[in-house]
Amino acid sequence: MEMITLNDGVKIPAVGFGVFMIPADGSTYRAVREALNAGYRHIDTATAYFNEEEVGKAVRDSGIPREEIFITSKLWLSHYGYERAKIGIERSLRMLGMDYIDLYLIHQPYGDVVGAWKAMEEAKADGKLRSIGVSNMTPNIWNEFVPKFSTMPSVNQVECNPFSQQKELRKIMEQNNVKLECWYPLGHGNADLLNNAVITELAGKYNKNAGQIILRFEVQEGFITLPKSSNPERIKSNINIFDFELTEQEMNAIRSLDTGRTSHNPEDDGIGESLLNAFVVED
């Protein structure tokens, strides 16, 4: 597994296993165990996924030393603000059953983000969080909040795939060596992306599937990518991308697929309130 060094010196696996929308009915536990058995050492969850507890149990039951597994979780909107964030951080630690979290993110960029960030900085200083970052920040939202932070985020987790390459945002982040993490790295099963001629031709050349070509592109671009699946064969194939390398010409061909658009616009009116009401997290 390739590792990426964040701007705070923490090393993170380039490919992680996402558990968004995997139910906490045993499904998350089974999927994470499958992923760990397949070689993943980076699991990405969140308070608002409601499956932190099953992630933690799967990690403990795997028999793999905790320090060999990189765990990401995220603070939910209802725990923003300085005092509330301290409660939210402790909640994540309790649900995961862990003494520390490797990476903790501001999940959605609305409300008292600055107060929450301060609490996360303190938790990092106390060793409860190894690295801290943000999520779903567009260039405008980044420029609204990050200049008010005392420290720079290590990552910004956003929607990113060959059709949505976040080129403007990346220019801002690169100034401070902030890494981009991809959610929806395969376009959420977008058939137009998976069946794109550039992608399918490369899949044929390298004897890989379309998803593997896309994930390889993202890794070579320096992204941290977070494919999600509950299918054991797909879980295995999504990490089997380190035995080939795309040429610069092939990388440029995929770069040319960028539309500059995403399926989700964090700047749309009312999104913060809508999300807060949609996902109710108890203390």
Sequence and secondary structure as in RCSB ss.txt:
>XXXX:A:sequence
MEMITLNDGVKIPAVGFGVFMIPADGSTYRAVREALNAGYRHIDTATAYFNEEEVGKAVRDSGIPREEIFITSKL
WLSHYGYERAKIGIERSLRMLGMDYIDLYLIHQPYGDVVGAWKAMEEAKADGKLRSIGVSNMTPNIWNEFVPKFS
TMPSVNQVECNPFSQQKELRKIMEQNNVKLECWYPLGHGNADLLNNAVITELAGKYNKNAGQIILRFEVQEGFIT
LPKSSNPERIKSNINIFDFELTEQEMNAIRSLDTGRTSHNPEDDGIGESLLNAFVVED
>XXXX:A:secstr
  EEE TTS EEESB EE TT  TTTHHHHHHHHHHHHT  EEE  GGGT HHHHHHHHHHH S GGGSEEEEEE
 GGG SHHHHHHHHHHHHHHHT S EEEEEE S  SSHHHHHHHHHHHHHTTSEEEEEEES  HHHHHHHGGG S
S  SEEEEE BTTB  HHHHHHHHTTT EEEEESTTGGG HHHHT HHHHHHHHHHT  HHHHHHHHHHHTT EE
    S HHHHHHHH  SS    HHHHHHHHTT  S  S  TTSTTHHHHHHHHS    
